[in-house]
């Protein structure tokens, strides 16, 4: 993945509030103890790290102020993911959708669908979430787009029917509301009940994306046929 983007890894393991090595960047990488003297001095003068609750509250404020879509870390395997910007002129991702899941959703993968069963398992698409996997989008994002990358984590349904899905497939999260960005290139194709394509990818002009998204969600066959050429 490093070939098409640059990033800094974001690790989210549980840490203790008193573990300086887990809080101060570079603490466990210094060449000798002498390099730790400044932090020892700071602590003697009264410095102490913010508590987890303080940080959580402040980050929540910043998310609201910046009006951004926070990365749901618990959807990634071991809550491990990396966030960075794409390097290539355009980078291609794929998204299956249908039912409650819309064209403009943020969760995508690196590879196109092989089968519905495999995709549901590897992407951990719990049935109760309502993704019918009846359509697939090919999304090309422009250079410099900030995305988060990892593996889809295992999921256990909290609603009926009881269900467990193993995950393990590639999982990327695009910027929230990306469908409103005219720089993104989008093509869509229809899938059959097993996940096999029954149409070719059709480029969707920016002016028609919102209409197609609504038409698929509401099963507006007339609009779908007008834009896609199929029902």
C-alpha positions as CSV (number, residue, x, y, z in Angstrom):
1,X,0.0,0.0,0.0
2,X,2.9,2.4,0.6
3,X,3.4,2.7,-3.2
4,X,0.4,4.9,-3.6
5,X,0.4,7.0,-0.5
6,X,2.3,8.4,2.4
7,X,1.2,8.0,6.0
8,X,1.9,7.9,9.7
9,X,0.6,4.8,11.5
10,X,-2.0,5.4,14.1
11,X,-1.9,2.8,16.9
12,X,-4.8,2.6,19.3
13,X,-3.9,-0.1,21.9
14,X,-4.9,0.3,25.5
15,X,-2.3,2.2,27.5
16,X,-2.0,3.2,31.2
17,X,-2.1,6.8,32.1
18,X,1.2,6.5,33.9
19,X,3.2,4.9,31.1
20,X,5.2,7.8,29.7
21,X,6.7,5.6,27.0
22,X,3.2,5.1,25.6
23,X,2.4,8.8,25.8
24,X,5.5,10.8,24.8
25,X,6.5,10.2,21.2
26,X,10.2,9.2,20.9
27,X,10.6,8.2,24.6
28,X,11.5,4.6,23.9
29,X,13.7,5.4,20.9
30,X,16.3,7.8,22.4
31,X,19.9,6.6,22.1
32,X,20.7,7.0,25.8
33,X,19.1,7.9,29.2
34,X,20.6,11.3,29.0
35,X,18.1,12.2,26.3
36,X,15.3,11.6,28.9
37,X,16.7,14.3,31.3
38,X,14.5,17.1,29.9
39,X,11.3,15.2,30.6
40,X,12.5,14.3,34.0
41,X,13.1,18.0,34.7
42,X,9.6,18.9,33.3
43,X,8.0,16.3,35.6
44,X,9.9,17.7,38.6
45,X,8.5,21.1,37.8
46,X,5.0,19.8,37.8
47,X,4.3,18.6,34.3
48,X,2.1,15.6,33.9
49,X,0.3,14.1,30.9
50,X,-3.4,14.8,30.4
51,X,-5.7,12.0,31.4
52,X,-7.4,9.8,28.8
53,X,-10.7,11.3,29.8
54,X,-9.4,14.9,29.2
55,X,-7.9,14.0,25.9
56,X,-11.1,12.2,24.8
57,X,-13.2,15.3,25.7
58,X,-10.9,17.7,23.9
59,X,-10.8,15.5,20.8
60,X,-14.6,15.3,20.8
61,X,-14.8,19.1,20.8
62,X,-12.3,19.4,18.0
63,X,-14.2,16.9,15.9
64,X,-17.4,19.0,16.3
65,X,-15.6,22.3,15.6
66,X,-13.8,20.9,12.5
67,X,-17.0,19.2,11.3
68,X,-15.2,16.0,10.4
69,X,-16.1,12.3,10.2
70,X,-14.1,10.5,12.9
71,X,-12.4,7.2,12.0
72,X,-14.3,4.4,13.8
73,X,-11.3,2.5,15.1
74,X,-13.3,-0.4,16.3
75,X,-14.1,-1.4,12.8
76,X,-10.4,-2.2,12.1
77,X,-8.7,-5.4,13.1
78,X,-7.1,-4.9,16.5
79,X,-8.1,-1.3,16.0
80,X,-4.9,-0.8,14.0
81,X,-5.0,1.6,11.0
82,X,-2.9,4.2,9.3
83,X,-4.0,7.6,8.1
84,X,-2.3,9.4,5.2
85,X,-2.5,11.1,1.8
86,X,-2.5,9.4,-1.6
87,X,0.5,9.9,-3.8
88,X,-0.7,8.8,-7.2
89,X,-2.6,11.1,-9.6
90,X,-5.6,8.9,-9.1
91,X,-6.0,5.8,-6.8
92,X,-8.8,3.3,-7.4
93,X,-11.0,1.7,-4.8
94,X,-14.2,-0.3,-4.8
95,X,-17.4,-0.2,-2.8
96,X,-20.3,-2.6,-2.8
97,X,-23.6,-1.1,-1.8
98,X,-27.4,-1.4,-2.1
99,X,-30.4,-1.2,0.3
100,X,-29.5,1.0,3.2
101,X,-25.9,1.3,2.1
102,X,-25.5,4.1,-0.4
103,X,-23.1,4.9,-3.3
104,X,-21.5,7.7,-1.3
105,X,-20.6,5.7,1.8
106,X,-17.0,6.0,3.1
107,X,-16.0,2.3,3.4
108,X,-14.2,0.9,0.4
109,X,-11.7,-1.9,-0.5
110,X,-8.7,-2.2,-2.8
111,X,-10.1,-5.0,-5.0
112,X,-13.3,-5.5,-6.9
113,X,-15.8,-8.1,-5.7
114,X,-15.2,-11.8,-6.4
115,X,-18.3,-13.2,-4.8
116,X,-21.1,-11.8,-2.5
117,X,-20.4,-14.4,0.1
118,X,-16.6,-13.7,0.2
119,X,-17.1,-9.9,0.3
120,X,-19.7,-10.1,3.1
121,X,-17.3,-12.3,5.1
122,X,-14.1,-10.4,4.5
123,X,-15.6,-6.9,4.9
124,X,-17.7,-8.1,7.9
125,X,-20.9,-6.7,6.5
126,X,-23.4,-7.6,9.2
127,X,-26.9,-8.4,7.7
128,X,-28.6,-6.0,10.1
129,X,-26.7,-3.1,8.6
130,X,-28.7,-3.4,5.5
131,X,-26.0,-3.6,2.7
132,X,-27.6,-5.8,0.0
133,X,-24.5,-5.9,-2.1
134,X,-26.4,-5.4,-5.3
135,X,-24.2,-2.7,-6.8
136,X,-20.5,-2.0,-7.0
137,X,-18.8,1.4,-7.5
138,X,-15.3,2.0,-8.8
139,X,-14.0,5.1,-7.2
140,X,-10.9,7.0,-8.3
141,X,-9.7,9.5,-5.8
142,X,-7.3,12.4,-6.6
143,X,-3.8,12.9,-5.3
144,X,-3.5,14.2,-1.8
145,X,-6.8,12.7,-0.5
146,X,-6.6,11.8,3.2
147,X,-7.7,8.2,3.9
148,X,-7.5,5.6,6.6
149,X,-6.3,2.1,5.8
150,X,-6.3,-1.2,7.6
151,X,-8.1,-4.6,7.7
152,X,-11.7,-5.1,8.4
153,X,-12.1,-6.4,12.0
154,X,-14.3,-9.3,13.0
155,X,-17.9,-8.3,13.8
156,X,-20.6,-9.8,16.1
157,X,-24.1,-8.6,15.4
158,X,-25.9,-6.8,18.3
159,X,-29.2,-7.2,16.5
160,X,-31.2,-10.1,15.1
161,X,-30.3,-12.3,13.4
162,X,-27.3,-13.5,15.6
163,X,-24.3,-13.4,13.3
164,X,-20.5,-13.4,13.4
165,X,-18.3,-12.4,10.4
166,X,-14.5,-12.9,10.4
167,X,-13.4,-9.8,8.5
168,X,-9.8,-9.7,7.4
169,X,-10.2,-8.0,4.0
170,X,-8.7,-4.6,3.1
171,X,-10.7,-1.6,4.5
172,X,-10.2,2.0,3.6
173,X,-12.2,5.0,4.8
174,X,-12.7,7.8,2.4
175,X,-13.5,11.4,3.5
176,X,-17.1,11.8,4.6
177,X,-19.2,13.3,1.8
178,X,-16.7,12.5,-0.9
179,X,-19.6,12.0,-3.4
180,X,-20.0,15.8,-3.4
181,X,-16.5,16.3,-4.7
182,X,-16.4,16.7,-8.5
183,X,-12.7,15.7,-8.6
184,X,-13.6,12.1,-7.8
185,X,-14.2,9.7,-10.7
186,X,-17.1,7.3,-10.3
187,X,-18.3,4.3,-12.3
188,X,-21.1,1.9,-11.2
189,X,-22.2,-1.6,-12.2
190,X,-25.0,-3.9,-11.1
191,X,-24.4,-7.3,-9.4
192,X,-26.6,-10.5,-9.4
193,X,-27.6,-12.4,-6.3
194,X,-24.2,-14.1,-6.1
195,X,-22.2,-10.9,-6.6
196,X,-21.3,-11.5,-10.2
197,X,-21.5,-8.4,-12.5
198,X,-24.5,-8.2,-14.8
199,X,-23.4,-5.0,-16.4
200,X,-20.2,-3.2,-17.2
201,X,-18.9,-0.3,-15.2
202,X,-20.6,2.9,-16.4
203,X,-19.0,6.3,-15.7
204,X,-21.4,8.4,-13.7
205,X,-21.1,12.2,-14.4
206,X,-20.8,14.4,-11.3
207,X,-24.2,15.9,-12.1
208,X,-26.0,12.5,-11.9
209,X,-24.4,11.0,-8.9
210,X,-26.8,12.3,-6.3
211,X,-29.8,11.3,-8.4
212,X,-28.5,7.8,-9.0
213,X,-27.7,7.4,-5.3
214,X,-31.3,8.4,-4.4
215,X,-32.8,6.3,-7.2
216,X,-31.0,3.1,-6.0
217,X,-32.0,3.7,-2.4
218,X,-35.7,4.2,-3.3
219,X,-35.7,1.6,-6.1
220,X,-36.7,4.3,-8.7
221,X,-36.3,2.1,-11.8
222,X,-37.1,4.9,-14.2
223,X,-34.2,7.0,-13.0
224,X,-31.9,4.0,-12.7
225,X,-32.6,3.1,-16.3
226,X,-32.2,6.7,-17.5
227,X,-28.7,6.9,-15.9
228,X,-27.4,3.4,-16.1
229,X,-29.3,2.1,-19.1
230,X,-30.5,-0.9,-17.1
231,X,-33.2,-1.6,-14.6
